[in-house]
Amino acid sequence: MTEGRTFEVLGLSEARLAAVEALGWERPTPIQWQAIPAVLEGKDVVGIAQTGTGKTGGFMIPALEGVRAGEGLQILVLCPTRELAQQVADDTLSLAVGTNIRCTAIYGGVGYGPQVDALQHGWEVIVATPGRFIDHMGRGRVDLSKIRFLVLDEADRMLDMGFRPDIEKVLRVLPKKRQTMLFSATMPNGVHDLALRITRDALWVEA
């Protein structure tokens, strides 16, 4: 059944296909196969997916296709932990190789300098933990006016860790016209309600 499932048939750019090949990804995972075309078509996506199912590629591959280098922050990914934020940022840099798209991870416990520089110079992709990102927002360092893609990764863990007020603060200042993707390993009522409220006619996928 997966014989014809290749990245080539998804209509990706040559740069993205080369990056995927360099990573050694031969075929899309089930969640990538479902999510990538939907995001490319402009749809919101809600995914029920564990770590290790390829969900980062599922949201970042198509989001990067819609980013224009040099036009400010366009993709914001919120993650529950610094480890996950760094992992997603590392994957993003690998998927953006061969382009001028810049990405950094923003989280607490480290210095502000490089993070402030990335925000002030409008790096195209920011992967952040909610607490430190809200800190930067409160200091007036974040321009969210050009955000085209919002991703909430491991939303259930973020709510369990008490990040809901921070997430709500970010949601209040984001452009209404954007694509939203939410991924969660489980879908308790709080996450389900959040997904319904922040997405529009989303495709729901499960891996």
N, C-alpha and C positions, 0 to 999 in steps of 0.2 A: 504493500500500500504506500510505502514511502519512496518508491523508486523514482518518481518524478519530482520529489520534493527537494529542490536545490535552491540555493540562494539566487542563482542566475534567473530563475523564473519569477522571482519576486520583483524584478524591475529596478534593482538597486543600481546606483552609480558605479562607474568603474573603480573609483577610489575606495568605495565601501566594499566592493567585491574583493579588491586586492587586500584590504585590511583583514577581512574575514578569512581569506585564504592564508594570510601570514599567521593568523592565530591558530590555524589548523582546524577550523570549523568546517567540516565537510558537508553536513546537511543541517537545516534548521531543526531545532528541537520542536516538539509539539506546540509549546506556547509561542515560540518564535514564528512558526508557520501560521498560526492564527492571528497573532497580534500585529506582526509587521505590515501585512496588507491593509489592515483596518486603520492603523495609524497613518500610513501613506495616503489613505483615502480621506483623512481628516477626521476620523472618528475618535471618540474617547474610548478607553479600554479599562475594564476592571478584571484583574487576573487573580485567581486563587492558585498560588504557586509557592512551593518550598524553595529555599536556597538550593542551588545546584540544578535547577530545571532550565537554566538559560534565560531567565526573565530579564536580566540586564540587557542582553542582546535584543530581547523582544521589544523593549521600549527605547533603547538608545540607538540602535541601528536606524529605525525609521525617523526618529527625532533629529538625528544628525543630518539626515537628507534634507530637512527643512530649515537648516541653520545657515545663515550667511555670515561669513567671517568679517569681523570689523564692525558689526552693527550692534554691539552691546550684548548684555546678558539675555539669552533667549531660551535656555533650558535650565530649570531649577529642579533638582532632585533632593527630596528630604528623606533622610535615613535615621534609624534609631540610635546607631552607635558609630563611633569614629572608625572602627574597623571596617564596617560595611561601607561607610562613606568613602574611605580610601580605596577599598576594593572596586567600587563602582567607578570612581574617578580613574583608577588605573585602567580598567576595561575601556572606559571612554577614550582615553588617550590612545589606546591601541586601535580602537575603531576609527579614530579621527586622523590616523597617520596618513601623511601625504596631503593634508590640507592645512590651512592656517587657523583652524578652530582650536581654541585654548580651553583648558579645563583645570579646575583645582578643587580640592576637598577642603571644606571649612568645618572645623570642630574645635571643641574646647580642649584645654590642657596644653596648648602650644601657643607660641607667640602670635601677635596680631599682624606683624609687619607684612609678610607675604600675602596674607588674606586681604588686608586693606588694599594692597597694590593691585591684586586681581580684581577686586570690586571697583576700584576707582578707574581702572583702565578698561572696564567693560568686557572681561573675559566671557566668552560665549556660553560656557557651561559651568555651573556651580553645583557641586554635590555637598550637602551640608547636613549637620545635625541641627534640629530646631533651636536648641538653646543658644548656641553661639551665633546662629544666623539672626535670631531676634535681637541679640546684643548689637550686631552690626547695624541692623535696621534702626534700632533706637538711637544710634549715633549718626544717623543720616548718611550712611555709606552705601546704601543699596538702591539702585535704580531698577525697579521692576516693570517699568512701563513697556518694555519690549519683549516681555516673557511670552513665548509662543507655546511652550510645553511645561506643564507641571507634572512631576512624578512623585507620588508618595509610595515609598518602598518599605515593605514589611510594616504596613500600617497598623496591624494588630499589636506589634511590639511597641510602636510609638505611643499608642493609646495606653497600653499597660504601664509604660514608663512615665505617664503623666504629661505627655507632650501635647495633649489636645489644645490647651489654651494657646500655645505657641503656634500650632498649625492654624488655628482660627485667625490669629493675628496676621499671618501671612496671607491667608485666603482673602481677608478683607481688603487688601491693597493690591492684589493681582489684577491684571486686565481681565475683564469679563470674557473677551474674545480670546480664547486659548484652547489648547487641547489638554485634557487631564487624563492621567493614567494612575490607577491605584492598584497596588499589588499587596497581597496579604496571604500568609500561610493558612490562616483560618478566617472565618467570616462571622464573628459574633455580632450581636445586634448593633453595637456601637459602630463597628466598622462598616457593616451593611448600610446603616442609616447615613453615615458619612459619604460612602460611595454613591448612594442615590442622590444625595444633596449636591455634591460638587461636580458630578458628571452629567453630560447631556446625551441621551440616547446611546449609552455606552454599549460596546460589545463585551459580554461577559465570557471569559475563557477560563478553563481549568486545566492544570497540569498535575 
